[in-house]
């Protein structure tokens, strides 16, 4: 579809912040015509995670799907869409699974707002689950790439060879529910990113109260030496861990996105502060909108390096305060 547009506007994790999404679209020159946001010369690419946590999840989904269906946007699947789909997909007979994602307290806590907001709209929910199933996992063009959390060439090449494209089918979805399969590993890598295990069996407690034995890592770090060189998450590592040297196994487990590769746009990582490139050719656009941070976009034209001046955003907390 790229030939029809002069540029692309890539938008990070919305998480049900429909009002902020509308403000951001208007700020970028999109207007609502026949109920659909559109721009005469540009197209949006959403980086996934439209669902969960926020106050207007159904509304956000309708805005995004209407844009996609009308050709004014594209979208890649986020881990929250994948989790939502898996949570409500029954396991097959003999699989030992009632649902593809276990209905436990932790999973319910994450999905609760989405499930509640669809509780009285079962047909709407079924329609959106079908739409999520059709979402591509990644987008690749000559100039740029888009994936929710991590561009792993090995997993993407394998996926394309198996699936013949960038979308799931029902068999792949069911296989991905089984820990340790290639399908599970691919979905985990593309939608949740890369991780390293905490050294010496240590456990850290995150700000949201979860005990974690792994931490999220940069897959674009160039020649990292210590744990602090690769950590990429809101919760800092304990200081003594951050100073430790990466082991030989750690170095083998890390991915490296080459500087000469195309521009890459990701979400997922709960950044804060003022949006800026995380590498010369990598931009993360998740700035914690649903936690009163920023809903961020990047306005892509013909550049082959991330331009720090081309981030644009809505400050969610400021907008809420002004509404009051």
Secondary structure, DSSP 4 states (H G I P E B T S, - for coil): -GGG-SEEEEE---TT-HHHHHHHHHHTT-EEETTEEE-SSEEEEE-S--SSSSS-HHHHHHHHHHHHHTTSEEEB--HHHHHHHHHTSBPPTTSS-SBSS---HHHHHHHHHHHHHHTT-HHHHHHHHHHHHT-BSEEE-SSEEEESS---HHHHHHHHHHHSSSB--HHHHHHTTSTTSHHHHHHHHHHH-EEEEPGGG--EE-TTS-EESEEEE-SS-SS--BGGGTB-SSSPPPHHHHTSBPPHHHHHH-----TTSPEEEE--S---SS---SBTTEEE-EE-GGGTSEEEEEEE-S-SS--GGGEEEEEHHHHHHHH-
